[in-house]
Protein backbone atom coordinates (compact mmCIF):
# COMPACT_ATOMS: atom_id res chain seq x y z
CA UNK A 1 0.00 0.00 0.00
CA UNK A 2 1.73 3.13 -1.21
CA UNK A 3 0.11 5.32 1.42
CA UNK A 4 1.22 3.35 4.49
CA UNK A 5 4.79 4.01 5.61
CA UNK A 6 6.57 2.47 8.58
CA UNK A 7 6.80 5.83 10.35
CA UNK A 8 3.03 6.28 9.98
CA UNK A 9 2.32 3.34 12.29
CA UNK A 10 2.39 4.22 15.99
CA UNK A 11 2.47 1.25 18.32
CA UNK A 12 1.36 1.10 21.98
CA UNK A 13 -0.52 4.39 22.13
CA UNK A 14 -2.75 5.22 25.09
CA UNK A 15 -5.68 7.63 25.30
CA UNK A 16 -8.20 8.45 28.02
CA UNK A 17 -10.88 9.88 25.75
CA UNK A 18 -12.16 9.71 22.19
CA UNK A 19 -11.26 13.40 21.80
CA UNK A 20 -7.62 12.68 22.72
CA UNK A 21 -7.53 9.74 20.32
CA UNK A 22 -8.88 11.79 17.40
CA UNK A 23 -6.49 14.64 18.21
CA UNK A 24 -3.49 12.28 18.24
CA UNK A 25 -4.59 10.69 14.97
CA UNK A 26 -4.82 14.15 13.40
CA UNK A 27 -1.41 15.12 14.81
CA UNK A 28 0.09 12.00 13.25
CA UNK A 29 -1.34 13.01 9.84
CA UNK A 30 -0.12 16.60 10.36
CA UNK A 31 3.42 15.62 11.41
CA UNK A 32 3.79 13.58 8.22
CA UNK A 33 2.71 16.51 6.04
CA UNK A 34 -0.53 14.95 4.78
CA UNK A 35 -2.77 17.70 6.18
CA UNK A 36 -2.91 21.25 7.47
CA UNK A 37 -3.82 21.81 11.12
CA UNK A 38 -7.39 22.93 10.27
CA UNK A 39 -8.12 19.37 9.10
CA UNK A 40 -7.93 18.17 12.72
CA UNK A 41 -10.85 20.46 13.62
CA UNK A 42 -12.91 18.89 10.83
CA UNK A 43 -12.01 15.42 12.16
CA UNK A 44 -13.67 16.32 15.47
CA UNK A 45 -16.65 17.81 13.62
CA UNK A 46 -17.00 14.65 11.50
CA UNK A 47 -17.08 12.41 14.58
CA UNK A 48 -19.76 14.61 16.16
CA UNK A 49 -21.94 14.23 13.05
CA UNK A 50 -21.65 10.44 13.16
CA UNK A 51 -19.24 8.22 15.04
CA UNK A 52 -16.15 7.12 13.14
CA UNK A 53 -16.28 3.77 14.96
CA UNK A 54 -16.77 1.07 12.28
CA UNK A 55 -16.88 -2.09 14.41
CA UNK A 56 -14.32 -4.79 15.25
CA UNK A 57 -12.48 -2.40 17.64
CA UNK A 58 -11.66 0.00 14.77
CA UNK A 59 -12.31 3.72 14.29
CA UNK A 60 -11.42 5.72 11.18
CA UNK A 61 -11.15 9.40 12.16
CA UNK A 62 -11.27 11.64 9.09
CA UNK A 63 -12.45 15.09 8.07
CA UNK A 64 -15.84 16.32 6.92
CA UNK A 65 -16.87 16.50 3.28
CA UNK A 66 -15.82 20.15 3.13
CA UNK A 67 -12.31 19.55 4.45
CA UNK A 68 -10.52 18.77 1.17
CA UNK A 69 -8.81 22.16 1.05
CA UNK A 70 -6.89 21.19 4.22
CA UNK A 71 -5.39 18.03 2.67
CA UNK A 72 -1.89 18.38 1.19
CA UNK A 73 -1.68 14.80 -0.12
CA UNK A 74 -3.36 11.47 0.46
CA UNK A 75 -2.08 9.66 3.49
CA UNK A 76 -2.82 7.08 6.11
CA UNK A 77 -1.73 6.61 9.73
CA UNK A 78 -2.39 3.69 12.06
CA UNK A 79 -2.41 4.07 15.83
CA UNK A 80 -2.44 0.91 17.89
CA UNK A 81 -4.16 1.27 21.29
CA UNK A 82 -3.81 -2.12 23.05
CA UNK A 83 -5.55 -0.96 26.25
CA UNK A 84 -8.43 0.49 24.22
CA UNK A 85 -10.30 3.79 24.28
CA UNK A 86 -14.06 4.29 24.37
CA UNK A 87 -15.78 5.70 21.29
CA UNK A 88 -19.29 6.34 22.61
CA UNK A 89 -19.27 3.09 24.59
CA UNK A 90 -17.51 1.05 21.88
CA UNK A 91 -13.99 -0.13 22.62
CA UNK A 92 -11.47 0.96 19.98
CA UNK A 93 -8.01 -0.58 19.84
CA UNK A 94 -7.06 0.52 16.34
CA UNK A 95 -7.31 4.05 14.96
CA UNK A 96 -6.81 4.54 11.25
CA UNK A 97 -6.53 8.18 10.27
CA UNK A 98 -7.02 9.02 6.62
CA UNK A 99 -6.68 12.06 4.41
CA UNK A 100 -7.71 11.46 0.82
CA UNK A 101 -6.99 14.01 -1.88
CA UNK A 102 -8.99 13.95 -5.13
CA UNK A 103 -11.43 11.31 -3.92
CA UNK A 104 -8.67 8.83 -3.08
CA UNK A 105 -10.13 8.38 0.41
CA UNK A 106 -12.74 6.02 -1.06
CA UNK A 107 -10.02 3.69 -2.33
CA UNK A 108 -8.25 3.90 1.05
CA UNK A 109 -11.50 3.22 2.90
CA UNK A 110 -12.27 0.15 0.81
CA UNK A 111 -8.85 -1.37 1.56
CA UNK A 112 -9.23 -0.58 5.26
CA UNK A 113 -12.73 -2.09 5.27
CA UNK A 114 -11.48 -5.29 3.64
CA UNK A 115 -8.66 -5.72 6.18
CA UNK A 116 -10.73 -4.70 9.21
CA UNK A 117 -13.80 -6.78 8.33
CA UNK A 118 -11.84 -9.80 9.57
CA UNK A 119 -11.58 -9.68 13.36
CA UNK A 120 -8.46 -11.87 13.19
CA UNK A 121 -6.72 -9.18 11.10
CA UNK A 122 -7.68 -6.52 13.66
CA UNK A 123 -6.43 -8.71 16.53
CA UNK A 124 -3.16 -9.27 14.66
CA UNK A 125 -2.72 -5.50 14.30
CA UNK A 126 -3.65 -4.82 17.93
CA UNK A 127 -1.10 -7.42 19.09
CA UNK A 128 1.60 -6.50 16.54
CA UNK A 129 5.02 -5.73 17.95
CA UNK A 130 6.35 -4.20 14.74
CA UNK A 131 5.13 -1.89 12.01
CA UNK A 132 6.07 -4.53 9.41
CA UNK A 133 3.36 -6.90 10.72
CA UNK A 134 0.69 -4.26 10.11
CA UNK A 135 2.01 -3.28 6.67
CA UNK A 136 2.06 -6.96 5.66
CA UNK A 137 -1.70 -7.24 6.31
CA UNK A 138 -2.48 -4.28 4.06
CA UNK A 139 -0.11 -5.46 1.35
CA UNK A 140 -1.77 -8.87 1.45
CA UNK A 141 -5.12 -7.22 0.69
CA UNK A 142 -3.68 -5.38 -2.31
CA UNK A 143 -2.51 -8.65 -3.82
CA UNK A 144 -5.99 -10.16 -3.45
CA UNK A 145 -7.99 -7.23 -4.84
GROMACS elastic network, one bead per residue, 0.5 to 0.9 nm:
[ bonds ]
;  ai    aj funct       b0    kb
    1     4     6  0.57352   500
    1     5     6  0.83938   500
    1   135     6  0.77009   500
    1   138     6  0.64017   500
    1   139     6  0.56262   500
    1   141     6  0.88776   500
    1   142     6  0.69176   500
    2     5     6  0.75267   500
    2    75     6  0.89051   500
    3    74     6  0.71254   500
    3    75     6  0.52822   500
    3    76     6  0.58005   500
    3    77     6  0.86047   500
    3   108     6  0.84966   500
    4     7     6  0.84652   500
    4     8     6  0.64741   500
    4     9     6  0.78797   500
    4    75     6  0.71903   500
    4    76     6  0.57339   500
    4    77     6  0.68421   500
    4    78     6  0.83927   500
    4   135     6  0.70204   500
    4   138     6  0.84947   500
    5     8     6  0.52289   500
    5     9     6  0.71605   500
    5    76     6  0.82183   500
    5    77     6  0.81427   500
    5   131     6  0.87163   500
    5   135     6  0.78704   500
    6     9     6  0.57086   500
    6    10     6  0.86824   500
    6   131     6  0.57290   500
    6   132     6  0.70644   500
    6   135     6  0.75738   500
    7    10     6  0.73385   500
    7    32     6  0.85787   500
    7    77     6  0.85976   500
    7   131     6  0.80795   500
    8    28     6  0.72135   500
    8    29     6  0.80209   500
    8    32     6  0.75442   500
    8    75     6  0.89173   500
    8    76     6  0.70536   500
    8    78     6  0.63583   500
    8    79     6  0.82931   500
    8   131     6  0.86830   500
    9    28     6  0.89907   500
    9    76     6  0.88689   500
    9    77     6  0.58082   500
    9    79     6  0.59518   500
    9    80     6  0.77401   500
    9   130     6  0.88929   500
    9   131     6  0.59501   500
    9   134     6  0.80745   500
    9   135     6  0.86908   500
   10    13     6  0.67982   500
   10    28     6  0.85592   500
   10    77     6  0.78699   500
   10    78     6  0.62158   500
   10    80     6  0.61602   500
   10    81     6  0.89310   500
   10   131     6  0.77966   500
   11    78     6  0.82981   500
   11    79     6  0.61575   500
   11    81     6  0.72626   500
   11    82     6  0.85509   500
   11   126     6  0.86274   500
   11   128     6  0.80035   500
   11   129     6  0.74422   500
   11   130     6  0.75945   500
   11   131     6  0.75426   500
   12    79     6  0.77926   500
   12    80     6  0.55806   500
   12    81     6  0.55670   500
   12    82     6  0.61868   500
   12    83     6  0.83741   500
   12   126     6  0.87505   500
   12   129     6  0.87347   500
   13    21     6  0.89990   500
   13    79     6  0.65783   500
   13    80     6  0.58105   500
   13    82     6  0.73533   500
   13    83     6  0.84133   500
   14    21     6  0.81293   500
   14    80     6  0.83954   500
   14    81     6  0.56568   500
   14    82     6  0.76879   500
   14    83     6  0.68751   500
   14    84     6  0.74429   500
   14    85     6  0.77281   500
   15    18     6  0.74807   500
   15    19     6  0.87556   500
   15    20     6  0.59910   500
   15    21     6  0.57130   500
   15    24     6  0.87274   500
   15    81     6  0.76721   500
   15    83     6  0.86436   500
   15    84     6  0.77309   500
   15    85     6  0.60961   500
   16    19     6  0.85232   500
   16    20     6  0.68074   500
   16    21     6  0.78324   500
   16    84     6  0.88239   500
   16    85     6  0.63381   500
   16    86     6  0.80626   500
   17    20     6  0.52599   500
   17    21     6  0.63778   500
   17    22     6  0.87940   500
   17    85     6  0.62980   500
   17    86     6  0.65818   500
   17    87     6  0.78351   500
   18    22     6  0.61615   500
   18    23     6  0.84960   500
   18    85     6  0.65512   500
   18    86     6  0.61508   500
   18    87     6  0.54794   500
   18    88     6  0.78963   500
   19    22     6  0.52474   500
   19    23     6  0.60940   500
   19    24     6  0.86226   500
   19    44     6  0.73660   500
   19    87     6  0.89391   500
   20    23     6  0.50408   500
   20    24     6  0.61058   500
   20    25     6  0.85532   500
   21    24     6  0.52073   500
   21    25     6  0.61799   500
   21    26     6  0.86448   500
   21    61     6  0.89373   500
   21    79     6  0.88659   500
   21    85     6  0.76632   500
   21    95     6  0.78263   500
   22    25     6  0.50509   500
   22    26     6  0.61713   500
   22    27     6  0.85774   500
   22    40     6  0.79681   500
   22    43     6  0.71021   500
   22    44     6  0.68623   500
   22    47     6  0.86901   500
   22    61     6  0.61942   500
   22    62     6  0.86535   500
   22    95     6  0.82707   500
   22    97     6  0.83389   500
   23    26     6  0.51185   500
   23    27     6  0.61310   500
   23    28     6  0.86575   500
   23    40     6  0.66908   500
   23    41     6  0.86052   500
   23    43     6  0.82340   500
   23    44     6  0.78662   500
   24    28     6  0.61504   500
   24    29     6  0.87052   500
   24    79     6  0.86214   500
   25    28     6  0.51596   500
   25    29     6  0.65039   500
   25    30     6  0.87229   500
   25    40     6  0.84920   500
   25    61     6  0.72547   500
   25    62     6  0.89499   500
   25    77     6  0.72341   500
   25    78     6  0.78988   500
   25    79     6  0.70294   500
   25    95     6  0.71805   500
   25    96     6  0.75237   500
   25    97     6  0.56800   500
   25    98     6  0.88537   500
   26    29     6  0.51096   500
   26    30     6  0.61046   500
   26    31     6  0.86033   500
   26    35     6  0.83001   500
   26    37     6  0.80473   500
   26    39     6  0.75307   500
   26    40     6  0.51291   500
   26    41     6  0.87328   500
   26    43     6  0.74085   500
   26    61     6  0.80179   500
   26    62     6  0.81569   500
   26    77     6  0.89354   500
   26    97     6  0.69633   500
   26    98     6  0.87812   500
   27    31     6  0.59329   500
   27    32     6  0.85368   500
   27    37     6  0.80028   500
   27    40     6  0.74935   500
   28    31     6  0.52485   500
   28    32     6  0.64374   500
   28    33     6  0.88977   500
   28    34     6  0.89887   500
   28    77     6  0.66895   500
   28    78     6  0.87552   500
   28    79     6  0.87097   500
   28    97     6  0.82108   500
   29    32     6  0.54072   500
   29    33     6  0.65646   500
   29    34     6  0.54793   500
   29    35     6  0.61179   500
   29    36     6  0.87174   500
   29    40     6  0.88549   500
   29    75     6  0.72176   500
   29    76     6  0.71592   500
   29    77     6  0.64093   500
   29    97     6  0.71095   500
   29    98     6  0.76498   500
   29    99     6  0.76800   500
   30    33     6  0.51678   500
   30    34     6  0.58318   500
   30    35     6  0.50706   500
   30    36     6  0.61458   500
   30    37     6  0.64351   500
   30    39     6  0.85611   500
   30    40     6  0.83085   500
   31    34     6  0.77462   500
   31    35     6  0.83727   500
   32    35     6  0.80150   500
   32    75     6  0.84986   500
   33    36     6  0.74914   500
   33    71     6  0.89083   500
   33    72     6  0.69427   500
   33    73     6  0.77551   500
   33    75     6  0.87425   500
   34    70     6  0.89338   500
   34    71     6  0.61339   500
   34    72     6  0.51468   500
   34    73     6  0.50350   500
   34    74     6  0.62291   500
   34    75     6  0.56624   500
   34    76     6  0.82995   500
   34    98     6  0.89800   500
   34    99     6  0.68137   500
   34   100     6  0.89160   500
   35    38     6  0.80916   500
   35    39     6  0.63190   500
   35    40     6  0.83413   500
   35    70     6  0.57456   500
   35    72     6  0.51092   500
   35    73     6  0.70166   500
   35    74     6  0.84771   500
   35    75     6  0.85037   500
   35    99     6  0.70865   500
   36    39     6  0.57746   500
   36    40     6  0.78916   500
   36    69     6  0.87611   500
   36    70     6  0.51375   500
   36    71     6  0.62892   500
   36    72     6  0.69758   500
   37    40     6  0.57159   500
   37    41     6  0.75776   500
   37    70     6  0.75786   500
   38    41     6  0.54097   500
   38    42     6  0.68624   500
   38    67     6  0.83387   500
   38    70     6  0.63188   500
   39    42     6  0.51142   500
   39    43     6  0.63351   500
   39    44     6  0.89890   500
   39    62     6  0.83473   500
   39    63     6  0.61790   500
   39    64     6  0.85829   500
   39    67     6  0.62557   500
   39    68     6  0.83046   500
   39    69     6  0.85385   500
   39    70     6  0.53511   500
   39    71     6  0.71149   500
   39    99     6  0.88072   500
   40    44     6  0.66294   500
   40    45     6  0.87710   500
   40    62     6  0.81792   500
   40    63     6  0.71777   500
   41    44     6  0.53476   500
   41    45     6  0.63792   500
   41    46     6  0.87265   500
   41    63     6  0.78904   500
   42    46     6  0.59376   500
   42    47     6  0.85706   500
   42    62     6  0.76392   500
   42    64     6  0.55251   500
   42    65     6  0.88579   500
   42    66     6  0.83273   500
   42    67     6  0.64434   500
   43    46     6  0.50923   500
   43    47     6  0.63692   500
   43    48     6  0.87583   500
   43    61     6  0.60775   500
   43    64     6  0.65504   500
   43    67     6  0.87510   500
   44    47     6  0.52590   500
   44    48     6  0.63585   500
   44    49     6  0.88661   500
   44    61     6  0.80712   500
   44    62     6  0.82727   500
   44    63     6  0.76051   500
   44    64     6  0.88265   500
   45    48     6  0.51357   500
   45    49     6  0.64097   500
   45    50     6  0.89153   500
   45    63     6  0.74696   500
   45    64     6  0.69081   500
   46    49     6  0.51893   500
   46    50     6  0.64853   500
   46    51     6  0.76700   500
   46    52     6  0.77449   500
   46    61     6  0.78836   500
   46    62     6  0.69104   500
   46    63     6  0.57173   500
   46    64     6  0.50162   500
   46    65     6  0.84360   500
   47    50     6  0.51793   500
   47    52     6  0.55562   500
   47    53     6  0.86881   500
   47    61     6  0.70699   500
   47    62     6  0.80312   500
   47    63     6  0.84211   500
   47    64     6  0.86859   500
   48    51     6  0.65087   500
   48    52     6  0.88388   500
   49    64     6  0.88931   500
   50    53     6  0.87537   500
   51    54     6  0.80453   500
   51    59     6  0.82985   500
   51    61     6  0.86665   500
   51    87     6  0.75811   500
   51    88     6  0.78040   500
   52    58     6  0.85735   500
   52    59     6  0.52582   500
   52    60     6  0.53067   500
   52    61     6  0.55760   500
   52    62     6  0.77907   500
   52    87     6  0.82807   500
   53    56     6  0.87818   500
   53    57     6  0.77229   500
   53    58     6  0.59632   500
   53    60     6  0.64561   500
   53    61     6  0.81128   500
   53    87     6  0.66433   500
   53    88     6  0.86170   500
   53    90     6  0.75427   500
   53    91     6  0.88996   500
   53    92     6  0.75018   500
   53    95     6  0.89727   500
   54    57     6  0.76867   500
   54    58     6  0.57778   500
   54    59     6  0.55618   500
   54    60     6  0.71679   500
   54   113     6  0.86927   500
   54   116     6  0.89013   500
   55    58     6  0.56293   500
   55    59     6  0.73933   500
   55    90     6  0.81369   500
   55    91     6  0.89235   500
   55    92     6  0.83446   500
   55   116     6  0.84618   500
   55   117     6  0.82686   500
   56    59     6  0.87961   500
   56    91     6  0.87256   500
   56    92     6  0.79751   500
   56    93     6  0.88647   500
   56   116     6  0.70268   500
   56   117     6  0.72179   500
   56   118     6  0.79731   500
   56   119     6  0.59208   500
   56   122     6  0.70427   500
   56   123     6  0.88993   500
   57    84     6  0.82490   500
   57    90     6  0.74305   500
   57    91     6  0.56764   500
   57    93     6  0.53055   500
   57    94     6  0.62893   500
   57    95     6  0.86873   500
   57   116     6  0.89142   500
   57   119     6  0.84989   500
   57   122     6  0.74774   500
   57   123     6  0.88137   500
   58    91     6  0.81931   500
   58    92     6  0.53084   500
   58    93     6  0.62790   500
   58    95     6  0.59436   500
   58    96     6  0.75242   500
   58   116     6  0.73386   500
   58   122     6  0.77237   500
   59    87     6  0.80595   500
   59    92     6  0.63809   500
   59    93     6  0.82333   500
   59    94     6  0.64808   500
   59    95     6  0.50494   500
   59    96     6  0.63419   500
   59    97     6  0.83303   500
   60    94     6  0.85299   500
   60    95     6  0.58287   500
   60    97     6  0.55479   500
   60    98     6  0.71469   500
   60   109     6  0.86451   500
   60   112     6  0.89236   500
   61    95     6  0.71552   500
   61    96     6  0.65814   500
   61    97     6  0.51415   500
   61    98     6  0.69233   500
   62    96     6  0.86569   500
   62    97     6  0.59829   500
   62    98     6  0.55666   500
   62    99     6  0.65589   500
   63    66     6  0.78335   500
   63    67     6  0.57484   500
   63    68     6  0.80572   500
   63    98     6  0.82720   500
   63    99     6  0.74726   500
   64    67     6  0.53911   500
   64    68     6  0.82130   500
   65    68     6  0.70673   500
   66    69     6  0.75865   500
   67    70     6  0.56651   500
   67    71     6  0.73016   500
   68    71     6  0.53913   500
   68    72     6  0.86320   500
   68    99     6  0.83814   500
   68   100     6  0.78348   500
   68   101     6  0.66616   500
   68   102     6  0.80769   500
   69    72     6  0.78830   500
   69   101     6  0.88508   500
   71    74     6  0.72186   500
   71    99     6  0.63598   500
   71   100     6  0.72119   500
   71   101     6  0.62817   500
   72    99     6  0.85612   500
   72   101     6  0.73857   500
   73    99     6  0.72916   500
   73   100     6  0.69636   500
   73   101     6  0.56550   500
   73   102     6  0.89075   500
   74    98     6  0.75776   500
   74    99     6  0.52036   500
   74   101     6  0.50150   500
   74   102     6  0.83161   500
   74   104     6  0.69072   500
   74   105     6  0.74504   500
   75    97     6  0.82406   500
   75    98     6  0.58810   500
   75    99     6  0.52730   500
   75   100     6  0.64899   500
   75   101     6  0.84825   500
   75   105     6  0.87191   500
   75   108     6  0.87876   500
   76    96     6  0.69818   500
   76    97     6  0.56824   500
   76    99     6  0.65243   500
   76   100     6  0.84319   500
   76   108     6  0.80797   500
   77    95     6  0.80675   500
   77    96     6  0.56838   500
   77    97     6  0.50762   500
   77    98     6  0.65838   500
   78    94     6  0.70876   500
   78    95     6  0.57233   500
   78    97     6  0.63625   500
   78    98     6  0.89070   500
   78   134     6  0.87455   500
   79    93     6  0.83103   500
   79    94     6  0.58751   500
   79    96     6  0.63718   500
   79    97     6  0.80565   500
   80    84     6  0.87242   500
   80    93     6  0.60893   500
   80    95     6  0.64995   500
   80    96     6  0.87454   500
   80   125     6  0.73485   500
   80   126     6  0.58541   500
   80   127     6  0.85162   500
   80   128     6  0.85443   500
   81    84     6  0.52353   500
   81    85     6  0.72730   500
   81    92     6  0.74311   500
   81    94     6  0.57834   500
   81    95     6  0.75962   500
   81   126     6  0.69777   500
   82    85     6  0.88597   500
   82    92     6  0.88090   500
   82    93     6  0.55050   500
   82    94     6  0.79068   500
   82   126     6  0.57927   500
   82   127     6  0.71536   500
   83    92     6  0.88336   500
   83    93     6  0.68717   500
   84    91     6  0.58188   500
   84    92     6  0.52353   500
   84    94     6  0.79943   500
   85    90     6  0.80758   500
   85    91     6  0.56343   500
   85    92     6  0.52705   500
   85    93     6  0.66304   500
   86    89     6  0.53511   500
   86    90     6  0.53458   500
   86    92     6  0.60857   500
   86    93     6  0.89901   500
   87    91     6  0.62427   500
   87    92     6  0.65330   500
   88    91     6  0.83614   500
   92    95     6  0.72151   500
   93   122     6  0.85813   500
   93   123     6  0.89211   500
   93   126     6  0.63782   500
   94   122     6  0.75581   500
   94   125     6  0.76965   500
   94   126     6  0.65310   500
   96   112     6  0.82503   500
   98   105     6  0.69841   500
   98   108     6  0.76699   500
   98   109     6  0.82245   500
   99   104     6  0.83919   500
   99   105     6  0.64405   500
   99   108     6  0.89586   500
  100   103     6  0.60217   500
  100   106     6  0.76387   500
  100   107     6  0.86962   500
  100   108     6  0.75802   500
  101   104     6  0.55731   500
  101   105     6  0.68443   500
  102   105     6  0.79408   500
  103   106     6  0.61566   500
  103   107     6  0.79161   500
  104   107     6  0.53699   500
  104   108     6  0.64402   500
  104   109     6  0.86760   500
  105   109     6  0.58914   500
  105   110     6  0.85105   500
  106   109     6  0.50036   500
  106   110     6  0.61803   500
  106   111     6  0.87527   500
  107   110     6  0.52381   500
  107   111     6  0.64882   500
  107   112     6  0.87377   500
  108   111     6  0.53326   500
  108   112     6  0.62277   500
  108   113     6  0.85823   500
  109   112     6  0.50165   500
  109   113     6  0.59351   500
  109   114     6  0.85434   500
  110   113     6  0.50027   500
  110   114     6  0.61798   500
  110   115     6  0.87247   500
  111   114     6  0.51618   500
  111   115     6  0.63402   500
  111   116     6  0.85477   500
  111   138     6  0.74330   500
  111   141     6  0.69894   500
  111   142     6  0.75960   500
  111   145     6  0.87194   500
  112   115     6  0.52461   500
  112   116     6  0.58981   500
  112   117     6  0.82848   500
  112   138     6  0.77913   500
  113   116     6  0.51328   500
  113   117     6  0.57034   500
  113   118     6  0.88806   500
  114   117     6  0.54343   500
  114   118     6  0.74578   500
  114   141     6  0.72766   500
  115   118     6  0.61887   500
  115   119     6  0.87073   500
  115   121     6  0.63270   500
  115   122     6  0.75949   500
  115   137     6  0.71285   500
  115   138     6  0.66912   500
  115   140     6  0.89324   500
  115   141     6  0.67030   500
  116   119     6  0.65427   500
  116   120     6  0.85148   500
  116   121     6  0.63021   500
  116   122     6  0.56994   500
  117   120     6  0.88373   500
  117   121     6  0.79678   500
  117   122     6  0.81195   500
  118   121     6  0.53772   500
  118   122     6  0.66956   500
  118   123     6  0.88802   500
  119   122     6  0.50268   500
  119   123     6  0.61200   500
  119   124     6  0.85278   500
  120   123     6  0.50265   500
  120   124     6  0.60837   500
  120   125     6  0.86506   500
  121   124     6  0.50350   500
  121   125     6  0.63102   500
  121   126     6  0.86624   500
  121   134     6  0.89539   500
  121   137     6  0.72057   500
  122   125     6  0.51075   500
  122   126     6  0.61107   500
  122   127     6  0.85752   500
  123   127     6  0.60563   500
  123   128     6  0.83280   500
  124   127     6  0.52229   500
  124   128     6  0.58136   500
  124   133     6  0.79782   500
  124   134     6  0.77874   500
  124   137     6  0.87103   500
  125   129     6  0.85586   500
  125   131     6  0.89324   500
  125   133     6  0.71935   500
  125   134     6  0.55425   500
  125   137     6  0.82369   500
  126   129     6  0.87167   500
  126   134     6  0.89651   500
  128   131     6  0.73616   500
  128   132     6  0.86372   500
  128   133     6  0.60915   500
  128   134     6  0.68701   500
  129   132     6  0.86885   500
  129   133     6  0.75134   500
  130   133     6  0.56926   500
  130   134     6  0.73171   500
  131   134     6  0.53773   500
  131   135     6  0.63325   500
  131   136     6  0.86857   500
  132   135     6  0.50509   500
  132   136     6  0.60066   500
  132   137     6  0.87922   500
  133   136     6  0.52254   500
  133   137     6  0.67213   500
  134   137     6  0.53864   500
  134   138     6  0.68260   500
  134   139     6  0.88766   500
  135   138     6  0.52937   500
  135   139     6  0.61336   500
  135   140     6  0.85426   500
  136   139     6  0.50551   500
  136   140     6  0.60061   500
  136   141     6  0.87337   500
  137   140     6  0.51330   500
  137   141     6  0.65820   500
  138   141     6  0.51925   500
  138   142     6  0.65752   500
  139   142     6  0.51147   500
  139   143     6  0.65325   500
  139   144     6  0.89282   500
  140   143     6  0.53237   500
  140   144     6  0.65902   500
  140   145     6  0.89938   500
  141   144     6  0.51508   500
  141   145     6  0.62296   500
  142   145     6  0.53284   500
